[in-house]
Amino acid sequence: MRIKALKSEVPEAAACLDYVNSYYPSGSKQESGSRLDRMVEYNRTMATRDIIAYLCTKTGEDLGENPEAWVRKYTKK
């Protein structure tokens, strides 16, 4: 999703951000706190950070680090 987002226009990148943050939250498919869970959550955090940085660059705005602000503003839900 990170790669797709970084090649997309703003609305699709925001949708990718939403997907990254809502797909299999910690503890839903792997045991919360396990090594696998920590790896997944680390990569989720890095993808979120990268997509938000991309959105800041593309839009010229800074809505902060909370993915929900970006999703609300740039996706049609």
URLIN-V679184 format. One record per pair of residues at least 12 apart in sequence whose C-alpha atoms are under 10 Angstrom apart, sorted by the first residue. I is the first residue (numbers start at 0). J is the second residue. D is the distance in Angstrom with one decimal. If there is no record, write none. Layout:
# URLIN-V679184
i->I j->J d->D
i->I j->J d->D
This chain:
# URLIN-V679184
i->0 j->12 d->8.7
i->0 j->14 d->9.5
i->0 j->15 d->5.8
i->0 j->16 d->7.8
i->0 j->17 d->9.9
i->0 j->18 d->7.8
i->0 j->19 d->6.8
i->0 j->43 d->10.0
i->0 j->46 d->8.0
i->0 j->47 d->9.8
i->0 j->50 d->9.2
i->1 j->15 d->7.3
i->1 j->16 d->7.9
i->1 j->19 d->8.1
i->1 j->42 d->9.9
i->1 j->43 d->9.3
i->1 j->45 d->9.1
i->1 j->46 d->5.5
i->1 j->47 d->7.9
i->1 j->48 d->9.7
i->1 j->49 d->7.4
i->1 j->50 d->6.5
i->2 j->15 d->9.5
i->2 j->46 d->8.9
i->2 j->49 d->9.7
i->2 j->50 d->9.0
i->3 j->15 d->7.5
i->3 j->50 d->9.8
i->4 j->16 d->7.5
i->4 j->46 d->9.4
i->4 j->49 d->9.2
i->4 j->50 d->6.5
i->4 j->51 d->9.8
i->4 j->53 d->8.4
i->4 j->54 d->9.2
i->5 j->49 d->8.3
i->5 j->50 d->6.7
i->5 j->51 d->9.8
i->5 j->52 d->9.7
i->5 j->53 d->6.6
i->5 j->54 d->8.7
i->5 j->57 d->10.0
i->6 j->53 d->9.6
i->7 j->53 d->9.8
i->7 j->54 d->10.0
i->8 j->54 d->9.0
i->8 j->57 d->8.2
i->8 j->58 d->9.9
i->9 j->50 d->9.9
i->9 j->53 d->8.8
i->9 j->54 d->6.5
i->9 j->55 d->9.7
i->9 j->57 d->7.0
i->9 j->58 d->7.5
i->9 j->69 d->9.6
i->9 j->73 d->6.9
i->9 j->74 d->8.6
i->10 j->54 d->9.4
i->10 j->69 d->9.4
i->10 j->70 d->8.4
i->10 j->72 d->9.0
i->10 j->73 d->5.2
i->10 j->74 d->5.4
i->10 j->75 d->8.1
i->11 j->70 d->9.9
i->11 j->73 d->8.5
i->11 j->74 d->7.6
i->11 j->75 d->10.0
i->12 j->50 d->7.0
i->12 j->51 d->8.9
i->12 j->53 d->8.4
i->12 j->54 d->7.4
i->12 j->69 d->9.6
i->12 j->70 d->9.1
i->12 j->73 d->8.7
i->12 j->74 d->9.0
i->13 j->50 d->7.9
i->13 j->51 d->8.4
i->13 j->53 d->9.9
i->13 j->54 d->7.7
i->13 j->66 d->8.4
i->13 j->67 d->9.3
i->13 j->68 d->9.8
i->13 j->69 d->6.3
i->13 j->70 d->5.3
i->13 j->71 d->8.7
i->13 j->72 d->8.6
i->13 j->73 d->6.0
i->13 j->74 d->6.2
i->13 j->75 d->9.8
i->14 j->69 d->9.2
i->14 j->70 d->6.6
i->14 j->71 d->9.7
i->14 j->73 d->8.0
i->14 j->74 d->6.1
i->14 j->75 d->8.8
i->14 j->76 d->9.5
i->15 j->46 d->9.8
i->15 j->47 d->9.3
i->15 j->50 d->8.3
i->15 j->70 d->9.1
i->15 j->74 d->9.8
i->16 j->43 d->9.7
i->16 j->46 d->8.1
i->16 j->47 d->6.3
i->16 j->48 d->9.4
i->16 j->49 d->9.6
i->16 j->50 d->6.5
i->16 j->51 d->7.8
i->16 j->54 d->9.7
i->16 j->66 d->6.8
i->16 j->67 d->8.8
i->16 j->69 d->8.3
i->16 j->70 d->7.2
i->17 j->47 d->9.0
i->17 j->66 d->7.0
i->17 j->67 d->7.5
i->17 j->69 d->8.7
i->17 j->70 d->6.1
i->17 j->71 d->9.4
i->17 j->74 d->8.9
i->18 j->47 d->10.0
i->18 j->70 d->9.8
i->19 j->42 d->9.6
i->19 j->43 d->6.4
i->19 j->44 d->9.0
i->19 j->46 d->7.5
i->19 j->47 d->7.1
i->19 j->50 d->9.7
i->19 j->66 d->9.6
i->20 j->40 d->9.6
i->20 j->43 d->7.0
i->20 j->44 d->8.6
i->20 j->46 d->9.2
i->20 j->47 d->7.4
i->20 j->66 d->7.6
i->20 j->67 d->9.1
i->21 j->43 d->9.9
i->22 j->43 d->9.6
i->23 j->39 d->9.6
i->24 j->36 d->9.3
i->24 j->39 d->9.3
i->24 j->40 d->8.3
i->24 j->43 d->9.6
i->25 j->37 d->8.5
i->25 j->39 d->8.1
i->25 j->40 d->7.0
i->47 j->64 d->8.5
i->47 j->65 d->9.1
i->47 j->66 d->7.3
i->48 j->64 d->7.4
i->48 j->65 d->9.6
i->48 j->66 d->9.0
i->50 j->66 d->9.2
i->51 j->63 d->8.2
i->51 j->64 d->7.0
i->51 j->65 d->8.7
i->51 j->66 d->7.4
i->51 j->69 d->7.8
i->52 j->64 d->9.0
i->54 j->69 d->8.1
i->54 j->73 d->9.6
i->55 j->69 d->9.5
i->58 j->73 d->10.0
